[in-house]
Amino acid sequence: MAALQAKAGNRAVTTAIQRATVTSPGPETTDEVRASSSRTPEAAASGSGQAQGEQQQDDAARRKQAAEDEAKDLKKQAGTAALTRADAEAQMWRKTGVAAAARKEATAAEGEAAKSRDKTDAAERERAEAEGRERDWAVQVEEAEKARSAAATTVSDRTGDETAAGKRQAEARDGLADAEAEVQRCTEEADTAAKELAAVEAEVERRRKKAEATAKELADAEAEVERCTKESDDAVEAHRRAEASLEALASAEDEAQKQAKQAAEAAHAAVETWATAVTAAKEQVVALQRKAEKRQGKVEAEEDRQREAEAAVRERAGAVTSAEKEVDDAQDVLRKRSDEFAAATRAREDAEATLTTREETKAAAEQQVSRAAADRERQENAKAAAQQEVARFEATASAHRRVEKDAREAAGAAARVRQQAGQDEAVAREGATEATKRAGEAAGQTEQTEQTAEPEKPGRLKRFSKAFGFTNLKKMGDPGDTVILRGTAPSGAAARAAASDAHRAPAFGTPSQQVFESSHNFGITALGLGNDSRGLVSALKTPKDTQGSAAHQADKDKKGKSAGVLTNATMLAGDGMKVGGGAATKSGIVEGVTAAGEGVGVTTGLFSVGIGAREGRAIHLTSQKRDALKKHALKDVEAVRTRTLQVVLDRLGAVNAELVDKAAAESGSEAGPTAEQIDSLDRSRAEVASLRTELREHLASAQQYAIHKQDNKIIKRAVSLGGNVVRTAGGILVVITLAGTLATPAAPAVGATGAAVLGGLAAYKGGKGGYKRAESVRHPDKWRRTTMAQGDTEFTEAGEEQKGSGWRAALEAVKVTKSIEQGERQLRAQEIYALAAGPAVPVGRNVPEDIRAEARGLLLDLKCDPARRNENAKEWSDSLNDPEQQEDWEKYIAKQLAS
């Protein structure tokens, strides 16, 4: 910083010396001037007028050269001062930014330190509270231990009671089991007796049923005896009657006696039969009586067993009832013992639950003690960490404050350097203006002297030579040449082909017309060849040490004009052959017509191939240029132009000046900046940042325009390439057709197609150029400059637009020799230059260094680089910092933007 201030002081001293040199002429110059002024009357009186004029011319030339040298040196000093100013301004901007950032960081660190101190106090409070909680919970742990010991004793007692109750319950359970076993035994015996009783009852029933069956059989037998007895009695009675009948028929005939005898014998047999049946029936009755008596005895015996079984059942039922009563008694005892055991168990469980609660209470208290201890330890650590944070943030804040202070001092020093450099620049510019004025006065005297010796050329001759020079003649003849080449000539060829097929004379495209058109083409091509030749010669004569746009243009002309010479020479040969072919047709020389046609076809193919190759190369180079532009295009801002660029630059310069004054004033305070100063400085920086964004938006818009122009150029070149490819094919077909290999109208058709493509492109270009010329008259302020021109020191915004008349616009549209002086391309070039120009150029005075670097990157992408201008990096930068090269640079950039 001290070195920078010393450098600024040295520069101020140097500037003061230079200012004294500029404002007060040296003694030698004064003496010479006085001598010359004092000698002039004497020389006029004694010498000749010619000698006096030569002496005055020499004196004026010396004064002019001295003033020009002085102006050159002062301009160089102004440029150096402007660079110093721009560097100091950029340094001031960076340092104020560093100071603002450091101030912000320091404020944030101080805030964090305050927060950390609050954390320290809070941690100490929390630690004290945790320590108190630890003591309280330790007391609760002791009380919980006492309660736990008492609960453990109670659990032991309740466990003994439960054990005794369990033993009594087991004894009661054993008694119940014995009683239940007795009940089971008695029940089983009762069941057995019941089963036996049931069996006896069943047997009694069975035997009773048998006895009843026997009694029924006896009754049936007795009934049978009775029936047999009755039947026997009836048989005896019948036998008696038969014998009586036999005795009565003793005197009867033998037959009747015989029948009566037979009846008597039958009755006697029946008596015997039934007597036997009666006897058998009686015997059966006797047997059945004995059987019935026997079965009755068994029934009675079984009934005795039944009575015994019933007695046994009753006895067993009594035993079961007695055993069941014992079971009920045992169950009552067991129930009582179980209740006692359950009560003992509940008491034991309650005691254990109490013990568990006491243990949990103790464990919870111990956990609270541990938690409180851990919380205390954590708060102690937090306090230590917060104290460390306080120290760290305070150190950080202190470091940032030192950075802020150093940055403020550096910004203040840079601001003072910028102020001094601005003053130096102003003094140098004022001195350069005065020197230039003196040089102009001396030049005026020289011109007056030269005018006496050499009269000026008439103005009309100059205007005539300018208006009707080769270049303008070529431009004026180009529309007719285009109409012929793209319209009448192809259609005439097609008409001649159609008339030849119909074996009649053509109504259009006659030989005379062909000779006239070809002669016009020949003349225009000759002018083009002459222009290209002159351009090529001029480019070749350009010295190798030429720099700037002239060097780049010479290099381009060496390539472009040489290709143009070859192409135009070929076209000129073809046009000559066309003229010869038309003349041969008029004269009836068939061989000449064929030879001329073949020559025209060959030359057409040759120059179309040449033009096509040139267009292909142009497409390739333009694509590379467009890709470079797209690659480096600004993408963090919008491509818009919201305000006039010079207005933005002027405002940026004013705000920067305010920022410089504020930075210088801020750094000069020992107590540091006040809050109001900081706020004011921040507001100025915010406005500068906003204006810088606007400048980058302008630059982004220019980049997008350049990309758009390259896209248009590629499209036009591609259409031209396609047309020339078709035209080449047409030339080849002409040669083939004239050789007799092809007998179709393909050649005229292909030629017409190529002519239509190229004619359409030419019509588009011509129409667009005419429209732009008309617009420049109709709306003269549409593309008005938005920046200061070379030599301007102030900028005035455009007022209300004054529209031009329609007839003047229409007249301007057809002035093909006139170029548009101020269109959109020129405006964009001027804005690009304004952003890329050095600080010594008035228009680029207020452009920030980083934005200037981005704009110069755009120049590199537009192929305005040092290598193409035959300059090194410093010379290239110096040319952008030279105010006298502004106009040249703007035209140069406009050419590079052309599509």
SESE-728257 format. One record per residue (C-alpha): x, y, z; residue in one letter. Coordinates in steps of 0.05 Angstrom, whole numbers, always signed. Layout:
BEGIN
       x       y       z  sepa
       X       Y       Z     A
...
END
This chain:
BEGIN
       x       y       z  sepa
      +0      +0      +0     M
     +57     +47     +16     A
     +89     +31     -51     A
     +23     +46     -85     L
     +17    +113     -50     Q
     +90    +129     -66     A
     +77    +112    -138     K
     +16    +157    -139     A
     +56    +213    -107     G
    +112    +206    -158     N
     +60    +207    -214     R
     +30    +270    -185     A
     +98    +304    -184     V
    +111    +282    -255     T
     +43    +308    -277     T
     +55    +374    -243     A
    +121    +381    -280     I
     +88    +362    -346     Q
     +32    +412    -332     R
     +83    +466    -321     A
    +117    +445    -386     T
     +51    +448    -424     V
     +25    +513    -396     T
     +91    +553    -401     S
    +133    +548    -464     P
    +208    +540    -456     G
    +255    +599    -463     P
    +285    +573    -528     E
    +218    +568    -561     T
    +199    +637    -538     T
    +264    +667    -564     D
    +255    +631    -630     E
    +185    +655    -637     V
    +204    +726    -618     R
    +263    +723    -665     A
    +220    +698    -721     S
    +167    +750    -707     S
    +218    +805    -702     S
    +255    +783    -765     R
    +193    +777    -808     T
    +183    +851    -822     P
    +257    +859    -836     E
    +257    +799    -883     A
    +196    +826    -918     A
    +230    +892    -928     A
    +297    +865    -949     S
    +285    +794    -978     G
    +241    +765   -1031     S
    +169    +742   -1018     G
    +186    +670   -1035     Q
    +241    +665    -984     A
    +196    +696    -932     Q
    +141    +645    -948     G
    +189    +586    -943     E
    +215    +612    -877     Q
    +145    +619    -849     Q
    +127    +550    -875     Q
    +188    +519    -842     D
    +173    +555    -776     D
    +100    +533    -778     A
    +120    +462    -795     A
    +168    +461    -736     R
    +116    +489    -689     R
     +65    +440    -716     K
    +112    +381    -707     Q
    +131    +403    -638     A
     +58    +413    -618     A
     +40    +345    -648     E
     +97    +311    -611     D
     +76    +346    -547     E
      +4    +327    -558     A
     +25    +255    -573     K
     +65    +252    -509     D
      +9    +282    -468     L
     -42    +235    -499     K
      +4    +178    -481     K
      +9    +205    -410     Q
     -67    +213    -409     A
     -74    +141    -432     G
     -25    +117    -378     T
     -62    +158    -326     A
    -129    +130    -351     A
    -101     +59    -344     L
     -76     +77    -274     T
    -145    +107    -259     R
    -180     +45    -285     A
    -134      -1    -246     D
    -142     +40    -183     A
    -217     +41    -193     E
    -219     -34    -203     A
    -174     -42    -142     Q
    -219      +4    -102     M
    -280     -36    -124     W
    -247    -101    -104     R
    -222     -74     -38     K
    -288     -42     -20     T
    -319    -109     -36     G
    -267    -144      +7     V
    -280     -93     +63     A
    -355    -102     +57     A
    -348    -178     +58     A
    -298    -175    +116     A
    -344    -127    +153     R
    -402    -174    +142     K
    -361    -233    +164     E
    -335    -195    +225     A
    -405    -173    +244     T
    -429    -245    +236     A
    -369    -270    +277     A
    -383    -219    +331     E
    -455    -239    +332     G
    -434    -312    +337     E
    -386    -293    +394     A
    -444    -259    +430     A
    -486    -320    +419     K
    -430    -364    +445     S
    -424    -320    +507     R
    -498    -328    +518     D
    -487    -403    +509     K
    -431    -400    +561     T
    -477    -366    +612     D
    -534    -413    +596     A
    -487    -473    +603     A
    -464    -448    +671     E
    -536    -440    +694     R
    -553    -509    +668     E
    -491    -538    +702     R
    -511    -508    +769     A
    -582    -534    +761     E
    -556    -603    +742     A
    -510    -604    +803     E
    -569    -586    +848     G
    -611    -640    +816     R
    -554    -689    +827     E
    -552    -674    +902     R
    -628    -679    +908     D
    -631    -745    +872     W
    -574    -773    +914     A
    -616    -760    +977     V
    -675    -795    +944     Q
    -630    -854    +928     V
    -613    -862   +1002     E
    -687    -859   +1022     E
    -705    -908    +967     A
    -652    -956    +993     E
    -681    -955   +1063     K
    -751    -967   +1035     A
    -723   -1023    +992     R
    -691   -1058   +1052     S
    -756   -1055   +1092     A
    -794   -1082   +1032     A
    -744   -1139   +1025     A
    -755   -1158   +1099     T
    -830   -1158   +1088     T
    -822   -1202   +1027     V
    -781   -1252   +1067     S
    -835   -1255   +1122     D
    -891   -1261   +1071     R
    -854   -1316   +1036     T
    -850   -1357   +1102     G
    -924   -1347   +1113     D
    -938   -1369   +1042     E
    -895   -1432   +1052     T
    -933   -1452   +1115     A
   -1000   -1439   +1082     A
    -976   -1480   +1024     G
    -961   -1539   +1069     K
   -1029   -1535   +1101     R
   -1061   -1530   +1033     Q
   -1023   -1592   +1011     A
   -1047   -1631   +1073     E
   -1119   -1610   +1059     A
   -1110   -1629    +986     R
   -1084   -1698   +1009     D
   -1145   -1707   +1055     G
   -1191   -1687    +999     L
   -1156   -1736    +954     A
   -1166   -1793   +1005     D
   -1239   -1774   +1013     A
   -1248   -1772    +939     E
   -1214   -1839    +932     A
   -1262   -1868    +985     E
   -1321   -1838    +948     V
   -1293   -1868    +885     Q
   -1286   -1936    +918     R
   -1356   -1933    +949     C
   -1384   -1908    +884     T
   -1351   -1965    +847     E
   -1379   -2016    +898     E
   -1448   -1984    +893     A
   -1442   -1987    +818     D
   -1423   -2060    +823     T
   -1481   -2074    +870     A
   -1527   -2036    +825     A
   -1502   -2076    +766     K
   -1513   -2140    +805     E
   -1582   -2117    +826     L
   -1598   -2101    +754     A
   -1573   -2169    +734     A
   -1615   -2203    +788     V
   -1675   -2162    +769     E
   -1664   -2181    +697     A
   -1658   -2254    +717     E
   -1720   -2249    +760     V
   -1757   -2218    +703     E
   -1731   -2270    +656     R
   -1751   -2327    +702     R
   -1817   -2294    +716     R
   -1830   -2290    +642     K
   -1811   -2364    +635     K
   -1858   -2381    +693     A
   -1913   -2341    +661     E
   -1899   -2375    +595     A
   -1902   -2443    +631     T
   -1967   -2424    +665     A
   -1995   -2403    +598     K
   -1973   -2469    +569     E
   -2005   -2504    +628     L
   -2070   -2466    +617     A
   -2067   -2484    +544     D
   -2054   -2557    +562     A
   -2111   -2557    +611     E
   -2155   -2526    +557     A
   -2131   -2578    +509     E
   -2147   -2634    +561     V
   -2216   -2603    +569     E
   -2226   -2599    +494     R
   -2200   -2670    +484     C
   -2244   -2694    +540     T
   -2303   -2661    +508     K
   -2284   -2689    +441     E
   -2275   -2757    +474     S
   -2343   -2751    +506     D
   -2372   -2731    +439     D
   -2339   -2792    +408     A
   -2366   -2838    +461     V
   -2434   -2809    +450     E
   -2427   -2818    +376     A
   -2402   -2890    +386     H
   -2461   -2903    +431     R
   -2509   -2876    +379     R
   -2474   -2917    +326     A
   -2481   -2981    +365     E
   -2554   -2963    +378     A
   -2564   -2951    +305     S
   -2529   -3017    +290     L
   -2575   -3054    +336     E
   -2634   -3019    +304     A
   -2613   -3040    +235     L
   -2602   -3112    +253     A
   -2664   -3131    +213     S
   -2647   -3084    +158     A
   -2616   -3099     +95     E
   -2545   -3119     +94     D
   -2522   -3055     +61     E
   -2550   -3012    +115     A
   -2523   -3057    +167     Q
   -2458   -3054    +134     K
   -2458   -2978    +134     Q
   -2481   -2976    +205     A
   -2426   -3023    +224     K
   -2375   -2981    +190     Q
   -2400   -2920    +225     A
   -2397   -2956    +291     A
   -2326   -2978    +278     E
   -2307   -2908    +258     A
   -2338   -2880    +321     A
   -2302   -2932    +362     H
   -2237   -2913    +330     A
   -2251   -2840    +344     A
   -2265   -2857    +417     V
   -2200   -2892    +423     E
   -2163   -2836    +387     T
   -2192   -2782    +431     W
   -2181   -2825    +493     A
   -2108   -2829    +475     T
   -2107   -2754    +462     A
   -2138   -2742    +530     V
   -2087   -2785    +563     T
   -2030   -2750    +528     A
   -2060   -2682    +544     A
   -2065   -2700    +617     K
   -1995   -2725    +619     E
   -1972   -2659    +587     Q
   -2012   -2621    +639     V
   -1978   -2659    +694     V
   -1910   -2645    +664     A
   -1925   -2573    +655     L
   -1949   -2567    +727     Q
   -1884   -2595    +752     R
   -1846   -2548    +705     K
   -1886   -2489    +729     A
   -1874   -2507    +801     E
   -1800   -2512    +788     K
   -1796   -2446    +753     R
   -1837   -2413    +807     Q
   -1786   -2437    +857     G
   -1730   -2407    +816     K
   -1768   -2342    +811     V
   -1776   -2340    +886     E
   -1703   -2355    +895     A
   -1683   -2299    +846     E
   -1731   -2252    +882     E
   -1694   -2269    +947     D
   -1628   -2251    +912     R
   -1660   -2188    +887     Q
   -1680   -2168    +956     R
   -1609   -2182    +980     E
   -1580   -2142    +922     A
   -1627   -2084    +937     E
   -1603   -2085   +1009     A
   -1531   -2085    +985     A
   -1546   -2026    +939     V
   -1578   -1988    +995     R
   -1518   -2003   +1039     E
   -1469   -1981    +985     R
   -1510   -1917    +972     A
   -1505   -1901   +1046     G
   -1430   -1912   +1043     A
   -1425   -1866    +981     V
   -1466   -1812   +1016     T
   -1421   -1817   +1077     S
   -1358   -1814   +1034     A
   -1387   -1755    +995     E
   -1399   -1719   +1060     K
   -1327   -1731   +1078     E
   -1307   -1704   +1010     V
   -1349   -1641   +1022     D
   -1316   -1633   +1089     D
   -1247   -1643   +1058     A
   -1264   -1593   +1003     Q
   -1286   -1542   +1055     D
   -1220   -1552   +1090     V
   -1181   -1548   +1025     L
   -1219   -1486   +1005     R
   -1202   -1454   +1071     K
   -1130   -1474   +1065     R
   -1128   -1449    +992     S
   -1157   -1382   +1013     D
   -1104   -1378   +1067     E
   -1050   -1396   +1016     F
   -1078   -1346    +964     A
   -1079   -1292   +1018     A
   -1008   -1309   +1036     A
    -988   -1308    +962     T
   -1021   -1241    +952     R
    -987   -1214   +1012     A
    -921   -1241    +986     R
    -934   -1213    +916     E
    -954   -1146    +946     D
    -890   -1146    +986     A
    -851   -1165    +923     E
    -886   -1111    +883     A
    -870   -1061    +938     T
    -798   -1086    +936     L
    -797   -1079    +860     T
    -826   -1009    +865     T
    -774    -991    +917     R
    -719   -1020    +873     E
    -746    -984    +812     E
    -751    -920    +851     T
    -680    -929    +874     K
    -657    -946    +803     A
    -695    -886    +775     A
    -664    -842    +828     A
    -596    -870    +811     E
    -610    -858    +737     Q
    -630    -787    +753     Q
    -566    -780    +793     V
    -526    -807    +733     S
    -566    -764    +685     R
    -557    -703    +727     A
    -483    -718    +732     A
    -478    -729    +657     A
    -519    -665    +646     D
    -472    -628    +693     R
    -412    -656    +656     E
    -444    -640    +589     R
    -458    -570    +610     Q
    -387    -563    +635     E
    -363    -587    +566     N
    -413    -542    +532     A
    -389    -484    +573     K
    -317    -500    +555     A
    -336    -508    +481     A
    -375    -443    +483     A
    -316    -408    +514     Q
    -272    -436    +459     Q
    -324    -412    +407     E
    -323    -344    +439     V
    -247    -342    +433     A
    -250    -369    +362     R
    -305    -321    +338     F
    -271    -263    +372     E
    -206    -282    +338     A
    -244    -289    +272     T
    -279    -223    +282     A
    -213    -190    +299     S
    -181    -220    +237     A
    -238    -197    +193     H
    -235    -129    +225     R
    -162    -126    +208     R
    -178    -149    +138     V
    -233     -96    +135     E
    -186     -43    +160     K
    -131     -63    +111     D
    -182     -67     +55     A
    -211      +1     +73     R
    -141     +31     +75     E
    -125      -3      +9     A
    -191     +21     -21     A
    -178     +91      +6     G
    -108     +90     -23     A
    -135     +64     -89     A
    -189    +118     -86     A
    -137    +171     -75     R
     -94    +142    -131     V
    -156    +142    -175     R
    -170    +214    -157     Q
     -99    +234    -171     Q
     -98    +193    -235     A
    -163    +227    -256     G
    -132    +294    -243     Q
     -69    +274    -281     D
    -111    +248    -338     E
    -151    +312    -340     A
     -88    +355    -339     V
     -56    +313    -393     A
    -118    +315    -436     R
    -124    +390    -427     E
     -51    +398    -446     G
     -60    +351    -506     A
    -120    +392    -527     T
     -80    +456    -523     E
     -22    +424    -561     A
     -69    +397    -613     T
     -99    +466    -619     K
     -30    +496    -629     R
     -14    +442    -679     A
     -78    +458    -715     G
     -61    +532    -717     E
      +8    +515    -743     A
     -22    +468    -794     A
     -69    +523    -815     G
     -11    +569    -829     Q
     +24    +513    -867     T
     -38    +500    -909     E
     -44    +574    -925     Q
     +27    +575    -949     T
     +18    +510    -989     E
     -46    +537   -1020     Q
      -7    +595   -1051     T
     +39    +545   -1086     A
      -9    +489   -1105     E
     -82    +504   -1122     P
    -134    +453   -1100     E
    -169    +408   -1151     K
    -239    +427   -1171     P
    -292    +397   -1126     G
    -336    +372   -1182     R
    -281    +329   -1211     L
    -271    +296   -1143     K
    -345    +284   -1135     R
    -350    +256   -1205     F
    -290    +209   -1197     S
    -319    +185   -1131     K
    -389    +174   -1157     A
    -368    +139   -1221     F
    -307    +101   -1198     G
    -298     +27   -1215     F
    -329      +5   -1149     T
    -392     +46   -1157     N
    -398     +28   -1231     L
    -395     -45   -1211     K
    -450     -34   -1159     K
    -494      +3   -1209     M
    -486     -52   -1261     G
    -496    -110   -1213     D
    -573    -108   -1213     P
    -576    -112   -1288     G
    -522    -166   -1287     D
    -563    -206   -1237     T
    -627    -199   -1278     V
    -591    -224   -1339     I
    -554    -281   -1306     L
    -612    -304   -1262     R
    -670    -286   -1307     G
    -666    -269   -1380     T
    -605    -312   -1398     A
    -632    -378   -1369     P
    -702    -365   -1397     S
    -672    -346   -1464     G
    -632    -410   -1465     A
    -695    -450   -1450     A
    -732    -411   -1505     A
    -677    -426   -1555     R
    -678    -500   -1536     A
    -754    -503   -1544     A
    -751    -466   -1611     A
    -697    -513   -1636     S
    -740    -573   -1618     D
    -799    -542   -1656     A
    -754    -524   -1716     H
    -772    -451   -1715     R
    -738    -386   -1697     A
    -740    -367   -1623     P
    -785    -310   -1603     A
    -743    -296   -1541     F
    -669    -305   -1529     G
    -649    -284   -1599     T
    -575    -280   -1618     P
    -577    -205   -1616     S
    -606    -207   -1547     Q
    -554    -258   -1526     Q
    -498    -213   -1553     V
    -525    -153   -1516     F
    -535    -190   -1450     E
    -468    -225   -1454     S
    -434    -158   -1470     S
    -465    -128   -1408     H
    -442    -188   -1367     N
    -373    -182   -1397     F
    -368    -109   -1378     G
    -392    -119   -1307     I
    -346    -179   -1298     T
    -288    -138   -1325     A
    -303     -84   -1274     L
    -305    -137   -1219     G
    -239    -166   -1244     L
    -209     -96   -1244     G
    -233     -82   -1174     N
    -208    -148   -1147     D
    -142    -138   -1183     S
    -134     -69   -1154     R
    -152     -96   -1085     G
    -104    -154   -1092     L
     -47    -108   -1115     V
     -62     -60   -1057     S
     -62    -118   -1008     A
      +4    -144   -1036     L
     +34     -75   -1031     K
     +14     -68    -958     T
     +77     -66    -916     P
     +89    -127    -873     K
     +95     -84    -811     D
     +25     -55    -821     T
     -18     -64    -760     Q
     -91     -58    -741     G
    -152     -69    -784     S
    -112     -52    -847     A
     -67    -111    -835     A
    -127    -157    -824     H
    -162    -129    -886     Q
     -99    -137    -928     A
     -93    -210    -905     D
    -166    -222    -922     K
    -158    -187    -990     D
     -98    -230   -1007     K
    -142    -291   -1000     K
    -209    -264   -1021     G
    -186    -219   -1078     K
    -140    -272   -1107     S
    -199    -320   -1108     A
    -241    -264   -1137     G
    -190    -251   -1192     V
    -189    -325   -1212     L
    -265    -330   -1209     T
    -276    -265   -1248     N
    -224    -284   -1299     A
    -259    -350   -1311     T
    -326    -315   -1313     M
    -297    -262   -1361     L
    -274    -317   -1407     A
    -342    -348   -1405     G
    -377    -282   -1419     D
    -329    -270   -1477     G
    -347    -338   -1505     M
    -420    -321   -1497     K
    -409    -258   -1538     V
    -370    -298   -1589     G
    -424    -351   -1591     G
    -478    -300   -1602     G
    -438    -267   -1657     A
    -425    -335   -1689     A
    -499    -350   -1686     T
    -516    -285   -1720     K
    -463    -299   -1773     S
    -485    -371   -1782     G
    -418    -402   -1761     I
    -442    -467   -1731     V
    -373    -491   -1709     E
    -362    -427   -1671     G
    -429    -434   -1636     V
    -412    -505   -1612     T
    -342    -487   -1590     A
    -367    -425   -1553     A
    -422    -466   -1520     G
    -373    -518   -1496     E
    -327    -464   -1471     G
    -383    -430   -1434     V
    -403    -496   -1402     G
    -331    -510   -1380     V
    -320    -440   -1352     T
    -388    -441   -1317     T
    -369    -507   -1283     G
    -300    -481   -1264     L
    -321    -415   -1232     F
    -381    -449   -1199     S
    -334    -500   -1168     V
    -289    -444   -1145     G
    -346    -405   -1115     I
    -374    -468   -1084     G
    -307    -485   -1052     A
    -302    -414   -1025     R
    -373    -418    -997     E
    -358    -486    -965     G
    -296    -458    -931     R
    -335    -397    -908     A
    -389    -442    -879     I
    -337    -481    -841     H
    -302    -419    -813     L
    -367    -385    -796     T
    -391    -448    -759     S
    -327    -446    -718     Q
    -338    -373    -704     K
    -411    -384    -683     R
    -391    -443    -638     D
    -339    -400    -604     A
    -390    -345    -593     L
    -440    -395    -564     K
    -387    -426    -520     K
    -368    -359    -488     H
    -439    -330    -486     A
    -460    -301    -419     L
    -513    -346    -388     K
    -520    -315    -319     D
    -555    -252    -344     V
    -611    -237    -392     E
    -594    -213    -462     A
    -633    -148    -459     V
    -621     -74    -472     R
    -665     -37    -423     T
    -632     +31    -424     R
    -586     +71    -469     T
    -516     +43    -459     L
    -483    +112    -451     Q
    -534    +131    -398     V
    -516     +69    -359     V
    -441     +83    -368     L
    -448    +155    -347     D
    -488    +136    -285     R
    -437     +83    -269     L
    -382    +135    -274     G
    -420    +182    -228     A
    -434    +128    -176     V
    -362    +104    -181     N
    -339    +175    -168     A
    -384    +178    -107     E
    -357    +111     -85     L
    -286    +136     -93     V
    -300    +197     -51     D
    -335    +155      +2     K
    -279    +104      +4     A
    -227    +159     +10     A
    -266    +194     +65     A
    -278    +128    +102     E
    -206    +107    +102     S
    -184    +175    +127     G
    -222    +168    +193     S
    -181    +141    +251     E
    -243    +121    +290     A
    -268     +79    +232     G
    -330     +89    +190     P
    -395    +106    +221     T
    -458     +65    +210     A
    -484    +120    +164     E
    -420    +118    +123     Q
    -423     +43    +117     I
    -495     +45     +96     D
    -481     +99     +45     S
    -422     +60     +18     L
    -463      -4     +14     D
    -518     +33     -24     R
    -468     +59     -74     S
    -438     -11     -83     R
    -508     -40     -93     A
    -523     +11    -147     E
    -455      -3    -180     V
    -471     -77    -178     A
    -538     -64    -211     S
    -507     -21    -265     L
    -453     -73    -277     R
    -508    -124    -288     T
    -540     -78    -339     E
    -474     -72    -376     L
    -467    -148    -377     R
    -538    -152    -403     E
    -519    -105    -460     H
    -458    -149    -474     L
    -501    -212    -473     A
    -549    -180    -522     S
    -490    -163    -568     A
    -466    -235    -563     Q
    -535    -261    -583     Q
    -537    -212    -642     Y
    -468    -236    -665     A
    -492    -309    -661     I
    -554    -290    -701     H
    -512    -257    -754     K
    -468    -318    -761     Q
    -529    -363    -767     D
    -555    -318    -824     N
    -488    -320    -857     K
    -486    -396    -855     I
    -556    -400    -886     I
    -538    -352    -942     K
    -473    -386    -956     R
    -507    -454    -956     A
    -559    -430   -1007     V
    -503    -401   -1050     S
    -465    -466   -1045     L
    -526    -505   -1066     G
    -539    -458   -1125     G
    -467    -464   -1148     N
    -469    -539   -1143     V
    -531    -539   -1187     V
    -498    -489   -1234     R
    -436    -533   -1239     T
    -480    -592   -1258     A
    -513    -547   -1310     G
    -445    -529   -1341     G
    -425    -602   -1345     I
    -492    -619   -1378     L
    -481    -564   -1429     V
    -414    -594   -1449     V
    -444    -664   -1453     I
    -504    -639   -1493     T
    -460    -602   -1544     L
    -416    -663   -1550     A
    -477    -701   -1574     G
    -478    -751   -1516     T
    -542    -722   -1486     L
    -601    -700   -1528     A
    -649    -675   -1474     T
    -665    -605   -1448     P
    -634    -624   -1381     A
    -578    -572   -1386     A
    -625    -512   -1393     P
    -670    -539   -1338     A
    -612    -550   -1289     V
    -583    -483   -1307     G
    -650    -449   -1296     A
    -655    -484   -1228     T
    -587    -459   -1207     G
    -604    -389   -1233     A
    -669    -390   -1194     A
    -634    -409   -1129     V
    -579    -357   -1137     L
    -627    -306   -1164     G
    -672    -315   -1104     G
    -612    -305   -1058     L
    -591    -243   -1096     A
    -662    -216   -1095     A
    -666    -228   -1020     Y
    -600    -192   -1008     K
    -620    -134   -1054     G
    -689    -128   -1023     G
    -661    -130    -953     K
    -609     -77    -970     G
    -662     -33   -1002     G
    -707     -41    -942     Y
    -652     -21    -894     K
    -635     +40    -935     R
    -708     +60    -937     A
    -713     +49    -861     E
    -652     +93    -850     S
    -691    +150    -881     V
    -760    +133    -857     R
    -737    +121    -785     H
    -670    +156    -779     P
    -667    +149    -703     D
    -683     +75    -701     K
    -610     +54    -697     W
    -583    +120    -670     R
    -517    +116    -632     R
    -525     +99    -559     T
    -453    +116    -542     T
    -406    +175    -552     M
    -372    +179    -619     A
    -299    +193    -630     Q
    -282    +263    -607     G
    -346    +271    -566     D
    -342    +290    -493     T
    -416    +290    -477     E
    -476    +248    -498     F
    -546    +271    -511     T
    -604    +222    -515     E
    -648    +223    -576     A
    -711    +264    -572     G
    -776    +250    -607     E
    -765    +212    -672     E
    -773    +252    -735     Q
    -797    +206    -791     K
    -772    +217    -862     G
    -818    +222    -921     S
    -839    +160    -959     G
    -815    +183   -1027     W
    -746    +198   -1000     R
    -745    +130    -968     A
    -765     +98   -1034     A
    -712    +138   -1070     L
    -660    +117   -1020     E
    -679     +44   -1028     A
    -655     +43   -1101     V
    -588     +76   -1086     K
    -548     +12   -1093     V
    -482     +49   -1090     T
    -497     +79   -1022     K
    -481     +41    -958     S
    -519     +51    -893     I
    -479     +94    -847     E
    -516     +76    -783     Q
    -555     +11    -780     G
    -565     -42    -728     E
    -498     -75    -743     R
    -462      -9    -736     Q
    -498      +4    -670     L
    -480     -64    -643     R
    -407     -54    -664     A
    -406     +14    -628     Q
    -435     -17    -564     E
    -386     -75    -566     I
    -328     -26    -576     Y
    -355     +18    -519     A
    -351     -41    -472     L
    -283     -65    -497     A
    -249      +3    -504     A
    -195     +23    -456     G
    -204     +75    -401     P
    -168    +128    -441     A
    -224    +128    -492     V
    -281    +172    -468     P
    -334    +121    -487     V
    -299     +66    -448     G
    -278    +109    -389     R
    -328     +80    -340     N
    -328      +7    -362     V
    -305     -40    -305     P
    -243     -80    -319     E
    -276    -149    -314     D
    -332    -129    -361     I
    -281     -98    -408     R
    -244    -165    -407     A
    -309    -202    -425     E
    -322    -154    -482     A
    -252    -163    -508     R
    -265    -238    -505     G
    -323    -225    -552     L
    -275    -188    -598     L
    -230    -250    -598     L
    -290    -293    -616     D
    -307    -245    -673     L
    -236    -256    -699     K
    -213    -186    -681     C
    -154    -217    -645     D
     -82    -189    -643     P
     -54    -242    -690     A
    -101    -223    -747     R
     -84    -149    -735     R
      -9    -164    -736     N
      -3    -139    -664     E
     +21    -168    -599     N
     -24    -168    -538     A
      +2    -101    -512     K
      -5     -67    -580     E
     -74     -95    -587     W
     -93     -69    -518     S
     -61      -1    -533     D
    -101      +5    -597     S
    -165      -6    -557     L
    -141     +47    -508     N
    -127     +98    -564     D
    -185    +149    -571     P
    -163    +165    -643     E
    -175     +93    -665     Q
    -247     +90    -641     Q
    -278    +101    -709     E
    -231     +51    -741     D
    -247      -2    -689     W
    -322      +9    -695     E
    -319      +0    -770     K
    -274     -60    -761     Y
    -321     -94    -712     I
    -381     -78    -757     A
    -345    -114    -815     K
    -333    -175    -770     Q
    -406    -176    -751     L
    -429    -175    -824     A
    -467    -235    -849     S
END
